[in-house]
Structures are given as structure tokens and as C-alpha cells.
Amino acid sequence: MKVFSNTTPFIALCSVDLLHILPSIFGEIVVAPSVADECSEGGRILVPDLKKLSWVSVQPVQTDRRLPALFELDRGERDTLLLAAMVPESLVIVDEKLGRNMAEYMGLRVTGTLGVLAKARVQGLIPSFLKATHGMREQGIFFHEGLVNRIATRVGEGN
């Protein structure tokens, strides 16, 4: 299964020093050049140069597929979905609601940063799902609290 990621999961995982869980869970991650560029723009949370990570494959978007609704997305999201749509049974890691909805509309399998953290917790790669999400919140990365609590319960950390 090929795994494609948008920019936000890289930023969110870097915010709590957990970027290393991506290759541990999925092996190779495919990104569009626009995602690599967005990550390299810098900001409050530093993301390593994706082009230099051995487990990241930067692949150009080569498709003539045009869905008007895709123009509602930012370039990284749009390019990620277009890349993933070319590979049957692929998985897309995207957090933004509109991007997730569009991915599902296109028939793609979708997860987000919280899904990645849940997998990492179940696989014993991180000690606590909630600690990671709270750390992200401290860095200004917010997820719906009800969703965080539901997933925490599923991975054995809920009330």
C-alpha cells in the first residue's frame, strides 16, 4: 500500500518530535513537490527537508484529472489527492476537513495525524496518545477534543 501525505501531518508530528513514527508505521511516504516546498518554507515549527529524508519520495503530479472542487483546496492538499488518486488502494494522511471530505469523495482511504498517533500507540511506538496530542496543543496545533477523547478511549487511554 502506498501512503501519501499532506503538509500538516509532518508539521504536527515535528511539533512533538515524533516524525520518526511515520517510516516506522508506513515505510515510505510519498509527497508532492508542493508539500515538500510547504514544509521547507519554515515557520514556528521546523520540519526537516523532506527531499533529504530517505523514507520520503517526492513525486511530481502528472495527471490530467480536473475536479473543480479540488480548487477549493490548497496546492499541497490538491496535489496530494491527485497523486494518491493515481494509485489504487493508497492511503492519504490529511488533517483538514475539506481535504478529508474531498479524498473520501474521490474514493481514497484517509487517515490523519490522530490516526497515525493511534497506530503508533497501539504498536508501542509512543507511550501515550494523549501526551502527544496535548504536546501538539501546546505548540498551537488543535484537534477536535471529542475526536481526541474517542480515539484515546479506543487505544486504552480514555475514561
N, C-alpha and C positions, 0 to 999 in steps of 0.2 A: 504494500500500500504506500503510495506516495503521499507525503504530507507537505502542504503549502501553508505559509504563514504570512499574515499581515504585519504591520509595524508594531502595533500596540502590545501584543504579547511579548515581543522582545524587550520593549521598554519596561513593561510591568515586571517581568522576571528579573531584569537587570536591577530594578529598584530595590530588590531584596537579595541580590547576589545568588539567584537561582537559575541563571541562564543555562548552566550545565545540565539541568534536568531534561532539556529538550532532546539532545542527542541520546541521552540515557534511555529515554522512553521511545523515541521515534527513529533514531538513527539519523538519516539525512533529512534536512528540511529544505524545501525549495522556496525561493523567493524571487519576485520580480525585481528588475533593476530599480524601479521606483521605490520599493520597500528598502532596499539596501541604501539608496540615496537618502530617504527619510530618516533612517537610523543614523546615518553619518552626519546629519545636519547639526547634531549636538543639541544641547539643552541642559536642563537641570539634572536629568538622569543620563549618564553616559552609557552608550551601547557600543560594544566593540565593532570594528569594521567587519561587517558580515562577509565581505569578499575575501577576508583573510582567515575565516573560520573553516576548518577542513570539513566540517559536517554541514555546511550551508552551501547550497548550489544556487547560484544566481542564473536564472534562465530568462531570456527575452520573451516577450509576449508576441507570438506570431499567430494571429488569428484574424479572420475577417468577421467574426461574430460580433454583431452590434445589437445590444439590447438598450433601448432608450433609458430604461430605469437605471442602468449602470452609471449613467452620467450624474446621478444623484450622489454617487459615492466619491470619496477622494481617490486620487490616482492610484495609491498603493492598494486600497481595497479592490478597486475595479480591476487592476492588473492581476492581483492575486486570484480573484474569482475567474477571470478569463484563462489564466494558466491552469487552474485546477479543473476547469470545465473540459479541458482537452485530454484529461486522464481519468478514465473510468475508475470508480471505486476509490477515488482520492479523498483525503481528509483536509479540511480547511480550518486553520486556527484563526479566528477573528472574534473580536470582542464587541464592536459597535453594533447596536441593534439593527440598524438599516442594512449593514453589510451581512449580518447573520440571516436576516429575512431574505435578502436577495440570494444568498448562497442556497438557502433551503428551496426557494422558488426555482432555482436552476437545477435542483436535484442533487446538490452536493451534500456530503456528510460534513457536519460542523461541530466544532468544539471551541472553547475559548480558554483564556488563561486559567479560569477557575477549574475547568475540566482537566487541564494539564496538571494543575496542583493536586486535584483529587487523585489522578492516576499516580502521581509521584508519591502521595501519602500512602495509597494502597500498596504500592510497590516497595515501600520502605525507603524511598529516596530522600524524603524530608520527614522531620519528626512531628510536624504539626501543620495541618492545613490552615487552621485559624491563625496561628502565629504568622504564617506567610501573608495571609490576607490583611491582617492588622498592620504588618510591616508596610505593605503596599499603601494602605490608607494613610499611614504616617508620611509617606512620600507623595501624597496627593493623588493617588490612583484609587478610585472608588468603584465598587461594585454594589449592586442592589443587596441590601442587608438580608432581606428574606431569602434570596438565592444563596448567599454565602451560608446562612444558617441551615438551609435544606441540604446543601452539599456536605456541610460539616457533619450533619446527622448521618448521612449516607456513609461517610468514611469513619464513623465511630467517634466523632468529637462533639456531637450535638447533645442537647439536653434530653 
